[in-house]
Amino acid sequence: MHRSGKSAVARILGRLGVDLGPEERLMPPKPDNPEGFFENLDLSHINDELLAALGGRWDDPPPTDRWEAVDAEHGYASQARQILGEFDGAPLGFKD
């Protein structure tokens, strides 16, 4: 899904009122995406950790048959719920 327009869609949803989280916690723009990513850094970090714990990466997703065991060990779902609880509005959304 690299370079498929996800940032543009997230930006549009944000402008339409979807809460993407605190602006200061969104991934900053980079030269390859100067308008920004509209991606919550905290949720992205949890997702990267989860993928690594399952033996994968964003561009090489692992099988998910061990999700429950890995989550029980690391508490990723609980961490994500806590971060989402810090969002101010509804509806809320996130991109990663």
Biopython code that builds the backbone (N, CA, C, O; Angstrom):
import numpy as np
from Bio.PDB.StructureBuilder import StructureBuilder

atoms = [
    (1, "MET", "N", (0.817, -1.202, 0.000)),
    (1, "MET", "CA", (0.000, 0.000, 0.000)),
    (1, "MET", "C", (0.858, 1.262, 0.000)),
    (1, "MET", "O", (0.329, 2.364, 0.143)),
    (2, "HIS", "N", (2.158, 1.121, -0.157)),
    (2, "HIS", "CA", (3.043, 2.277, -0.148)),
    (2, "HIS", "C", (2.699, 3.203, -1.311)),
    (2, "HIS", "O", (2.541, 2.769, -2.452)),
    (3, "ARG", "N", (2.586, 4.506, -0.984)),
    (3, "ARG", "CA", (2.296, 5.552, -1.969)),
    (3, "ARG", "C", (0.963, 5.318, -2.678)),
    (3, "ARG", "O", (0.857, 5.471, -3.895)),
    (4, "SER", "N", (-0.048, 4.944, -1.899)),
    (4, "SER", "CA", (-1.351, 4.634, -2.488)),
    (4, "SER", "C", (-2.415, 5.690, -2.189)),
    (4, "SER", "O", (-3.569, 5.526, -2.585)),
    (5, "GLY", "N", (-2.049, 6.764, -1.503)),
    (5, "GLY", "CA", (-3.010, 7.819, -1.218)),
    (5, "GLY", "C", (-3.610, 7.771, 0.177)),
    (5, "GLY", "O", (-4.561, 8.497, 0.468)),
    (6, "LYS", "N", (-3.061, 6.919, 1.048)),
    (6, "LYS", "CA", (-3.611, 6.819, 2.408)),
    (6, "LYS", "C", (-3.505, 8.134, 3.166)),
    (6, "LYS", "O", (-4.424, 8.500, 3.899)),
    (7, "SER", "N", (-2.386, 8.855, 2.999)),
    (7, "SER", "CA", (-2.224, 10.139, 3.695)),
    (7, "SER", "C", (-3.253, 11.148, 3.203)),
    (7, "SER", "O", (-3.815, 11.901, 3.999)),
    (8, "ALA", "N", (-3.501, 11.167, 1.908)),
    (8, "ALA", "CA", (-4.504, 12.088, 1.356)),
    (8, "ALA", "C", (-5.890, 11.773, 1.919)),
    (8, "ALA", "O", (-6.635, 12.683, 2.283)),
    (9, "VAL", "N", (-6.229, 10.507, 1.989)),
    (9, "VAL", "CA", (-7.536, 10.119, 2.537)),
    (9, "VAL", "C", (-7.620, 10.492, 4.014)),
    (9, "VAL", "O", (-8.639, 11.016, 4.464)),
    (10, "ALA", "N", (-6.554, 10.226, 4.771)),
    (10, "ALA", "CA", (-6.560, 10.577, 6.199)),
    (10, "ALA", "C", (-6.708, 12.084, 6.381)),
    (10, "ALA", "O", (-7.431, 12.535, 7.269)),
    (11, "ARG", "N", (-6.023, 12.864, 5.542)),
    (11, "ARG", "CA", (-6.125, 14.322, 5.626)),
    (11, "ARG", "C", (-7.557, 14.777, 5.359)),
    (11, "ARG", "O", (-8.085, 15.622, 6.081)),
    (12, "ILE", "N", (-8.177, 14.226, 4.339)),
    (12, "ILE", "CA", (-9.564, 14.577, 4.008)),
    (12, "ILE", "C", (-10.487, 14.226, 5.168)),
    (12, "ILE", "O", (-11.331, 15.032, 5.560)),
    (13, "LEU", "N", (-10.327, 13.018, 5.721)),
    (13, "LEU", "CA", (-11.172, 12.618, 6.852)),
    (13, "LEU", "C", (-10.981, 13.558, 8.035)),
    (13, "LEU", "O", (-11.945, 13.922, 8.710)),
    (14, "GLY", "N", (-9.735, 13.949, 8.284)),
    (14, "GLY", "CA", (-9.470, 14.893, 9.364)),
    (14, "GLY", "C", (-10.170, 16.228, 9.127)),
    (14, "GLY", "O", (-10.722, 16.817, 10.056)),
    (15, "ARG", "N", (-10.148, 16.693, 7.906)),
    (15, "ARG", "CA", (-10.822, 17.962, 7.583)),
    (15, "ARG", "C", (-12.340, 17.835, 7.668)),
    (15, "ARG", "O", (-13.038, 18.828, 7.871)),
    (16, "LEU", "N", (-12.847, 16.625, 7.513)),
    (16, "LEU", "CA", (-14.283, 16.390, 7.625)),
    (16, "LEU", "C", (-14.732, 16.166, 9.073)),
    (16, "LEU", "O", (-15.917, 15.968, 9.337)),
    (17, "GLY", "N", (-13.775, 16.199, 10.006)),
    (17, "GLY", "CA", (-14.141, 16.110, 11.409)),
    (17, "GLY", "C", (-13.749, 14.836, 12.129)),
    (17, "GLY", "O", (-14.038, 14.696, 13.317)),
    (18, "VAL", "N", (-13.101, 13.904, 11.449)),
    (18, "VAL", "CA", (-12.630, 12.703, 12.129)),
    (18, "VAL", "C", (-11.418, 13.090, 12.976)),
    (18, "VAL", "O", (-10.476, 13.704, 12.476)),
    (19, "ASP", "N", (-11.447, 12.731, 14.252)),
    (19, "ASP", "CA", (-10.350, 13.041, 15.164)),
    (19, "ASP", "C", (-9.218, 12.057, 14.925)),
    (19, "ASP", "O", (-9.372, 10.859, 15.164)),
    (20, "LEU", "N", (-8.071, 12.560, 14.449)),
    (20, "LEU", "CA", (-6.901, 11.729, 14.187)),
    (20, "LEU", "C", (-5.925, 11.746, 15.357)),
    (20, "LEU", "O", (-4.824, 11.204, 15.264)),
    (21, "GLY", "N", (-6.327, 12.363, 16.441)),
    (21, "GLY", "CA", (-5.474, 12.444, 17.622)),
    (21, "GLY", "C", (-4.829, 13.808, 17.733)),
    (21, "GLY", "O", (-4.988, 14.652, 16.852)),
    (22, "PRO", "N", (-4.099, 14.024, 18.821)),
    (22, "PRO", "CA", (-3.451, 15.321, 19.030)),
    (22, "PRO", "C", (-2.474, 15.633, 17.901)),
    (22, "PRO", "O", (-1.645, 14.798, 17.537)),
    (23, "GLU", "N", (-2.577, 16.831, 17.356)),
    (23, "GLU", "CA", (-1.740, 17.213, 16.212)),
    (23, "GLU", "C", (-0.252, 17.058, 16.508)),
    (23, "GLU", "O", (0.521, 16.672, 15.631)),
    (24, "GLU", "N", (0.151, 17.360, 17.749)),
    (24, "GLU", "CA", (1.575, 17.260, 18.088)),
    (24, "GLU", "C", (2.070, 15.811, 18.108)),
    (24, "GLU", "O", (3.278, 15.580, 18.152)),
    (25, "ARG", "N", (1.165, 14.837, 18.076)),
    (25, "ARG", "CA", (1.545, 13.420, 18.066)),
    (25, "ARG", "C", (1.419, 12.807, 16.671)),
    (25, "ARG", "O", (1.582, 11.598, 16.510)),
    (26, "LEU", "N", (1.127, 13.645, 15.647)),
    (26, "LEU", "CA", (1.078, 13.136, 14.278)),
    (26, "LEU", "C", (2.476, 13.157, 13.674)),
    (26, "LEU", "O", (3.273, 14.052, 13.958)),
    (27, "MET", "N", (2.762, 12.170, 12.846)),
    (27, "MET", "CA", (4.054, 12.068, 12.182)),
    (27, "MET", "C", (4.301, 13.340, 11.365)),
    (27, "MET", "O", (3.431, 13.753, 10.598)),
    (28, "PRO", "N", (5.468, 13.964, 11.516)),
    (28, "PRO", "CA", (5.735, 15.197, 10.784)),
    (28, "PRO", "C", (5.952, 14.932, 9.292)),
    (28, "PRO", "O", (6.290, 13.817, 8.895)),
    (29, "PRO", "N", (5.756, 15.966, 8.472)),
    (29, "PRO", "CA", (6.025, 15.818, 7.036)),
    (29, "PRO", "C", (7.494, 15.475, 6.791)),
    (29, "PRO", "O", (8.366, 15.782, 7.604)),
    (30, "LYS", "N", (7.739, 14.843, 5.669)),
    (30, "LYS", "CA", (9.102, 14.510, 5.226)),
    (30, "LYS", "C", (9.209, 14.881, 3.750)),
    (30, "LYS", "O", (8.189, 15.122, 3.104)),
    (31, "PRO", "N", (10.402, 14.931, 3.214)),
    (31, "PRO", "CA", (10.550, 15.319, 1.805)),
    (31, "PRO", "C", (9.717, 14.464, 0.834)),
    (31, "PRO", "O", (9.234, 14.972, -0.178)),
    (32, "ASP", "N", (9.552, 13.179, 1.140)),
    (32, "ASP", "CA", (8.778, 12.321, 0.237)),
    (32, "ASP", "C", (7.275, 12.455, 0.454)),
    (32, "ASP", "O", (6.491, 11.894, -0.312)),
    (33, "ASN", "N", (6.857, 13.195, 1.498)),
    (33, "ASN", "CA", (5.439, 13.417, 1.772)),
    (33, "ASN", "C", (5.307, 14.774, 2.475)),
    (33, "ASN", "O", (5.007, 14.837, 3.667)),
    (34, "PRO", "N", (5.536, 15.872, 1.713)),
    (34, "PRO", "CA", (5.625, 17.199, 2.324)),
    (34, "PRO", "C", (4.318, 17.725, 2.923)),
    (34, "PRO", "O", (4.356, 18.662, 3.720)),
    (35, "GLU", "N", (3.174, 17.158, 2.571)),
    (35, "GLU", "CA", (1.900, 17.591, 3.142)),
    (35, "GLU", "C", (1.626, 16.932, 4.489)),
    (35, "GLU", "O", (0.740, 17.365, 5.224)),
    (36, "GLY", "N", (2.380, 15.893, 4.811)),
    (36, "GLY", "CA", (2.211, 15.190, 6.073)),
    (36, "GLY", "C", (1.610, 13.808, 5.891)),
    (36, "GLY", "O", (1.082, 13.471, 4.830)),
    (37, "PHE", "N", (1.704, 13.014, 6.955)),
    (37, "PHE", "CA", (1.244, 11.619, 6.922)),
    (37, "PHE", "C", (-0.090, 11.430, 7.643)),
    (37, "PHE", "O", (-0.834, 10.498, 7.336)),
    (38, "PHE", "N", (-0.398, 12.321, 8.611)),
    (38, "PHE", "CA", (-1.649, 12.247, 9.376)),
    (38, "PHE", "C", (-1.761, 10.903, 10.094)),
    (38, "PHE", "O", (-2.815, 10.269, 10.128)),
    (39, "GLU", "N", (-0.632, 10.502, 10.662)),
    (39, "GLU", "CA", (-0.488, 9.197, 11.304)),
    (39, "GLU", "C", (-0.021, 9.406, 12.739)),
    (39, "GLU", "O", (0.974, 10.094, 12.966)),
    (40, "ASN", "N", (-0.716, 8.830, 13.704)),
    (40, "ASN", "CA", (-0.377, 8.973, 15.109)),
    (40, "ASN", "C", (0.905, 8.196, 15.416)),
    (40, "ASN", "O", (0.968, 6.982, 15.222)),
    (41, "LEU", "N", (1.914, 8.907, 15.892)),
    (41, "LEU", "CA", (3.215, 8.285, 16.165)),
    (41, "LEU", "C", (3.137, 7.198, 17.230)),
    (41, "LEU", "O", (3.819, 6.179, 17.125)),
    (42, "ASP", "N", (2.311, 7.406, 18.254)),
    (42, "ASP", "CA", (2.206, 6.429, 19.337)),
    (42, "ASP", "C", (1.583, 5.116, 18.849)),
    (42, "ASP", "O", (2.069, 4.033, 19.172)),
    (43, "LEU", "N", (0.504, 5.226, 18.072)),
    (43, "LEU", "CA", (-0.132, 4.011, 17.533)),
    (43, "LEU", "C", (0.777, 3.331, 16.520)),
    (43, "LEU", "O", (0.837, 2.103, 16.465)),
    (44, "SER", "N", (1.478, 4.114, 15.723)),
    (44, "SER", "CA", (2.409, 3.549, 14.750)),
    (44, "SER", "C", (3.511, 2.755, 15.457)),
    (44, "SER", "O", (3.905, 1.679, 15.007)),
    (45, "HIS", "N", (3.997, 3.302, 16.565)),
    (45, "HIS", "CA", (5.044, 2.624, 17.334)),
    (45, "HIS", "C", (4.531, 1.279, 17.882)),
    (45, "HIS", "O", (5.225, 0.265, 17.804)),
    (46, "ILE", "N", (3.324, 1.285, 18.429)),
    (46, "ILE", "CA", (2.741, 0.032, 18.938)),
    (46, "ILE", "C", (2.589, -0.979, 17.802)),
    (46, "ILE", "O", (2.924, -2.153, 17.962)),
    (47, "ASN", "N", (2.090, -0.530, 16.673)),
    (47, "ASN", "CA", (1.919, -1.443, 15.540)),
    (47, "ASN", "C", (3.250, -2.021, 15.084)),
    (47, "ASN", "O", (3.337, -3.212, 14.785)),
    (48, "ASP", "N", (4.297, -1.185, 15.027)),
    (48, "ASP", "CA", (5.622, -1.685, 14.633)),
    (48, "ASP", "C", (6.137, -2.723, 15.630)),
    (48, "ASP", "O", (6.701, -3.744, 15.237)),
    (49, "GLU", "N", (5.938, -2.453, 16.924)),
    (49, "GLU", "CA", (6.367, -3.412, 17.954)),
    (49, "GLU", "C", (5.605, -4.732, 17.829)),
    (49, "GLU", "O", (6.192, -5.809, 17.931)),
    (50, "LEU", "N", (4.309, -4.640, 17.610)),
    (50, "LEU", "CA", (3.484, -5.838, 17.458)),
    (50, "LEU", "C", (3.928, -6.650, 16.249)),
    (50, "LEU", "O", (4.093, -7.867, 16.341)),
    (51, "LEU", "N", (4.122, -5.984, 15.126)),
    (51, "LEU", "CA", (4.570, -6.695, 13.922)),
    (51, "LEU", "C", (5.918, -7.377, 14.167)),
    (51, "LEU", "O", (6.118, -8.522, 13.763)),
    (52, "ALA", "N", (6.838, -6.677, 14.825)),
    (52, "ALA", "CA", (8.152, -7.260, 15.111)),
    (52, "ALA", "C", (8.025, -8.459, 16.045)),
    (52, "ALA", "O", (8.692, -9.474, 15.846)),
    (53, "ALA", "N", (7.167, -8.348, 17.068)),
    (53, "ALA", "CA", (6.979, -9.457, 18.003)),
    (53, "ALA", "C", (6.411, -10.689, 17.304)),
    (53, "ALA", "O", (6.643, -11.822, 17.727)),
    (54, "LEU", "N", (5.662, -10.451, 16.227)),
    (54, "LEU", "CA", (5.101, -11.559, 15.442)),
    (54, "LEU", "C", (6.033, -12.013, 14.322)),
    (54, "LEU", "O", (5.714, -12.942, 13.579)),
    (55, "GLY", "N", (7.206, -11.344, 14.203)),
    (55, "GLY", "CA", (8.174, -11.728, 13.190)),
    (55, "GLY", "C", (7.978, -11.061, 11.842)),
    (55, "GLY", "O", (8.387, -11.604, 10.816)),
    (56, "GLY", "N", (7.360, -9.900, 11.834)),
    (56, "GLY", "CA", (7.114, -9.215, 10.564)),
    (56, "GLY", "C", (7.460, -7.745, 10.620)),
    (56, "GLY", "O", (8.045, -7.258, 11.587)),
    (57, "ARG", "N", (7.083, -7.044, 9.552)),
    (57, "ARG", "CA", (7.257, -5.598, 9.404)),
    (57, "ARG", "C", (6.064, -5.069, 8.624)),
    (57, "ARG", "O", (5.227, -5.838, 8.152)),
    (58, "TRP", "N", (5.995, -3.733, 8.491)),
    (58, "TRP", "CA", (4.877, -3.135, 7.766)),
    (58, "TRP", "C", (4.827, -3.629, 6.323)),
    (58, "TRP", "O", (3.745, -3.773, 5.753)),
    (59, "ASP", "N", (5.996, -3.889, 5.729)),
    (59, "ASP", "CA", (6.031, -4.324, 4.341)),
    (59, "ASP", "C", (6.183, -5.843, 4.198)),
    (59, "ASP", "O", (6.358, -6.348, 3.089)),
    (60, "ASP", "N", (6.117, -6.556, 5.300)),
    (60, "ASP", "CA", (6.186, -8.014, 5.297)),
    (60, "ASP", "C", (5.347, -8.532, 6.461)),
    (60, "ASP", "O", (5.890, -9.028, 7.447)),
    (61, "PRO", "N", (4.016, -8.417, 6.348)),
    (61, "PRO", "CA", (3.160, -8.779, 7.486)),
    (61, "PRO", "C", (3.250, -10.261, 7.833)),
    (61, "PRO", "O", (3.314, -11.117, 6.951)),
    (62, "PRO", "N", (3.254, -10.546, 9.130)),
    (62, "PRO", "CA", (3.348, -11.932, 9.588)),
    (62, "PRO", "C", (1.966, -12.577, 9.673)),
    (62, "PRO", "O", (0.951, -11.884, 9.596)),
    (63, "PRO", "N", (1.925, -13.890, 9.831)),
    (63, "PRO", "CA", (0.647, -14.532, 10.152)),
    (63, "PRO", "C", (0.159, -14.000, 11.503)),
    (63, "PRO", "O", (0.966, -13.643, 12.363)),
    (64, "THR", "N", (-1.129, -13.950, 11.680)),
    (64, "THR", "CA", (-1.684, -13.376, 12.912)),
    (64, "THR", "C", (-2.217, -14.428, 13.876)),
    (64, "THR", "O", (-2.949, -14.092, 14.807)),
    (65, "ASP", "N", (-1.866, -15.686, 13.671)),
    (65, "ASP", "CA", (-2.406, -16.738, 14.521)),
    (65, "ASP", "C", (-1.867, -16.687, 15.950)),
    (65, "ASP", "O", (-2.405, -17.364, 16.826)),
    (66, "ARG", "N", (-0.816, -15.901, 16.208)),
    (66, "ARG", "CA", (-0.257, -15.787, 17.559)),
    (66, "ARG", "C", (-0.591, -14.456, 18.213)),
    (66, "ARG", "O", (-0.029, -14.129, 19.259)),
    (67, "TRP", "N", (-1.487, -13.683, 17.623)),
    (67, "TRP", "CA", (-1.805, -12.351, 18.132)),
    (67, "TRP", "C", (-2.167, -12.362, 19.606)),
    (67, "TRP", "O", (-1.632, -11.568, 20.381)),
    (68, "GLU", "N", (-3.072, -13.255, 20.005)),
    (68, "GLU", "CA", (-3.537, -13.265, 21.391)),
    (68, "GLU", "C", (-2.401, -13.537, 22.364)),
    (68, "GLU", "O", (-2.317, -12.893, 23.410)),
    (69, "ALA", "N", (-1.528, -14.479, 22.037)),
    (69, "ALA", "CA", (-0.411, -14.805, 22.928)),
    (69, "ALA", "C", (0.568, -13.640, 23.026)),
    (69, "ALA", "O", (1.046, -13.322, 24.115)),
    (70, "VAL", "N", (0.865, -13.006, 21.903)),
    (70, "VAL", "CA", (1.798, -11.876, 21.912)),
    (70, "VAL", "C", (1.186, -10.696, 22.657)),
    (70, "VAL", "O", (1.876, -10.013, 23.413)),
    (71, "ASP", "N", (-0.099, -10.456, 22.450)),
    (71, "ASP", "CA", (-0.753, -9.351, 23.151)),
    (71, "ASP", "C", (-0.801, -9.621, 24.649)),
    (71, "ASP", "O", (-0.607, -8.704, 25.446)),
    (72, "ALA", "N", (-1.056, -10.862, 25.041)),
    (72, "ALA", "CA", (-1.091, -11.204, 26.465)),
    (72, "ALA", "C", (0.261, -10.925, 27.122)),
    (72, "ALA", "O", (0.322, -10.520, 28.283)),
    (73, "GLU", "N", (1.334, -11.141, 26.379)),
    (73, "GLU", "CA", (2.677, -10.924, 26.911)),
    (73, "GLU", "C", (3.040, -9.437, 26.976)),
    (73, "GLU", "O", (3.690, -9.001, 27.926)),
    (74, "HIS", "N", (2.623, -8.655, 25.966)),
    (74, "HIS", "CA", (3.073, -7.263, 25.851)),
    (74, "HIS", "C", (1.995, -6.212, 26.112)),
    (74, "HIS", "O", (2.328, -5.057, 26.377)),
    (75, "GLY", "N", (0.727, -6.574, 26.045)),
    (75, "GLY", "CA", (-0.356, -5.628, 26.316)),
    (75, "GLY", "C", (-0.561, -4.560, 25.260)),
    (75, "GLY", "O", (-0.891, -3.421, 25.588)),
    (76, "TYR", "N", (-0.369, -4.913, 23.988)),
    (76, "TYR", "CA", (-0.501, -3.918, 22.922)),
    (76, "TYR", "C", (-1.918, -3.358, 22.824)),
    (76, "TYR", "O", (-2.084, -2.152, 22.640)),
    (77, "ALA", "N", (-2.930, -4.194, 22.941)),
    (77, "ALA", "CA", (-4.319, -3.729, 22.825)),
    (77, "ALA", "C", (-4.631, -2.729, 23.934)),
    (77, "ALA", "O", (-5.283, -1.714, 23.687)),
    (78, "SER", "N", (-4.179, -3.002, 25.134)),
    (78, "SER", "CA", (-4.402, -2.091, 26.253)),
    (78, "SER", "C", (-3.706, -0.750, 26.017)),
    (78, "SER", "O", (-4.277, 0.307, 26.285)),
    (79, "GLN", "N", (-2.478, -0.799, 25.517)),
    (79, "GLN", "CA", (-1.747, 0.430, 25.207)),
    (79, "GLN", "C", (-2.478, 1.237, 24.137)),
    (79, "GLN", "O", (-2.583, 2.459, 24.243)),
    (80, "ALA", "N", (-2.978, 0.564, 23.117)),
    (80, "ALA", "CA", (-3.690, 1.250, 22.033)),
    (80, "ALA", "C", (-4.978, 1.879, 22.552)),
    (80, "ALA", "O", (-5.305, 3.009, 22.191)),
    (81, "ARG", "N", (-5.712, 1.154, 23.398)),
    (81, "ARG", "CA", (-6.946, 1.719, 23.971)),
    (81, "ARG", "C", (-6.645, 2.977, 24.784)),
    (81, "ARG", "O", (-7.404, 3.945, 24.732)),
    (82, "GLN", "N", (-5.550, 2.966, 25.528)),
    (82, "GLN", "CA", (-5.181, 4.133, 26.319)),
    (82, "GLN", "C", (-4.896, 5.324, 25.405)),
    (82, "GLN", "O", (-5.344, 6.435, 25.686)),
    (83, "ILE", "N", (-4.172, 5.112, 24.338)),
    (83, "ILE", "CA", (-3.865, 6.199, 23.402)),
    (83, "ILE", "C", (-5.140, 6.712, 22.741)),
    (83, "ILE", "O", (-5.345, 7.923, 22.647)),
    (84, "LEU", "N", (-5.997, 5.803, 22.284)),
    (84, "LEU", "CA", (-7.243, 6.218, 21.649)),
    (84, "LEU", "C", (-8.134, 6.975, 22.624)),
    (84, "LEU", "O", (-8.912, 7.835, 22.210)),
    (85, "GLY", "N", (-8.032, 6.668, 23.901)),
    (85, "GLY", "CA", (-8.799, 7.379, 24.918)),
    (85, "GLY", "C", (-8.372, 8.826, 25.075)),
    (85, "GLY", "O", (-9.113, 9.633, 25.635)),
    (86, "GLU", "N", (-7.191, 9.162, 24.590)),
    (86, "GLU", "CA", (-6.688, 10.535, 24.658)),
    (86, "GLU", "C", (-7.176, 11.392, 23.498)),
    (86, "GLU", "O", (-6.977, 12.607, 23.504)),
    (87, "PHE", "N", (-7.813, 10.780, 22.504)),
    (87, "PHE", "CA", (-8.369, 11.547, 21.393)),
    (87, "PHE", "C", (-9.540, 12.351, 21.932)),
    (87, "PHE", "O", (-10.214, 11.913, 22.865)),
    (88, "ASP", "N", (-9.790, 13.514, 21.361)),
    (88, "ASP", "CA", (-10.813, 14.415, 21.882)),
    (88, "ASP", "C", (-12.195, 14.237, 21.264)),
    (88, "ASP", "O", (-13.208, 14.457, 21.928)),
    (89, "GLY", "N", (-12.236, 13.846, 20.021)),
    (89, "GLY", "CA", (-13.521, 13.885, 19.323)),
    (89, "GLY", "C", (-14.061, 12.546, 18.922)),
    (89, "GLY", "O", (-13.462, 11.495, 19.149)),
    (90, "ALA", "N", (-15.199, 12.627, 18.325)),
    (90, "ALA", "CA", (-15.838, 11.455, 17.752)),
    (90, "ALA", "C", (-16.477, 11.913, 16.455)),
    (90, "ALA", "O", (-17.103, 12.973, 16.455)),
    (91, "PRO", "N", (-16.371, 11.231, 15.417)),
    (91, "PRO", "CA", (-15.699, 9.932, 15.350)),
    (91, "PRO", "C", (-14.189, 10.096, 15.374)),
    (91, "PRO", "O", (-13.653, 11.158, 15.057)),
    (92, "LEU", "N", (-13.519, 9.020, 15.756)),
    (92, "LEU", "CA", (-12.061, 9.047, 15.745)),
    (92, "LEU", "C", (-11.556, 8.040, 14.727)),
    (92, "LEU", "O", (-12.242, 7.087, 14.361)),
    (93, "GLY", "N", (-10.349, 8.283, 14.291)),
    (93, "GLY", "CA", (-9.738, 7.387, 13.311)),
    (93, "GLY", "C", (-8.240, 7.416, 13.452)),
    (93, "GLY", "O", (-7.682, 8.307, 14.092)),
    (94, "PHE", "N", (-7.584, 6.438, 12.853)),
    (94, "PHE", "CA", (-6.126, 6.435, 12.846)),
    (94, "PHE", "C", (-5.647, 5.746, 11.593)),
    (94, "PHE", "O", (-6.336, 4.902, 11.019)),
    (95, "LYS", "N", (-4.455, 6.121, 11.179)),
    (95, "LYS", "CA", (-3.835, 5.578, 9.980)),
    (95, "LYS", "C", (-2.488, 4.995, 10.369)),
    (95, "LYS", "O", (-1.735, 5.605, 11.128)),
    (96, "ASP", "N", (-2.188, 3.821, 9.850)),
    (96, "ASP", "CA", (-0.855, 3.252, 10.009)),
    (96, "ASP", "C", (-0.633, 2.269, 8.888)),
    (96, "ASP", "O", (0.430, 1.654, 8.807)),
]
sb = StructureBuilder()
sb.init_structure("model")
sb.init_model(0)
sb.init_chain("A")
sb.init_seg("    ")
for serial, (resi, resn, name, xyz) in enumerate(atoms, 1):
    if name == "N":
        sb.init_residue(resn, " ", resi, " ")
    sb.init_atom(name, np.array(xyz, "f"), 0.0, 1.0, " ", f" {name:<3s}", serial, name[0])
structure = sb.get_structure()
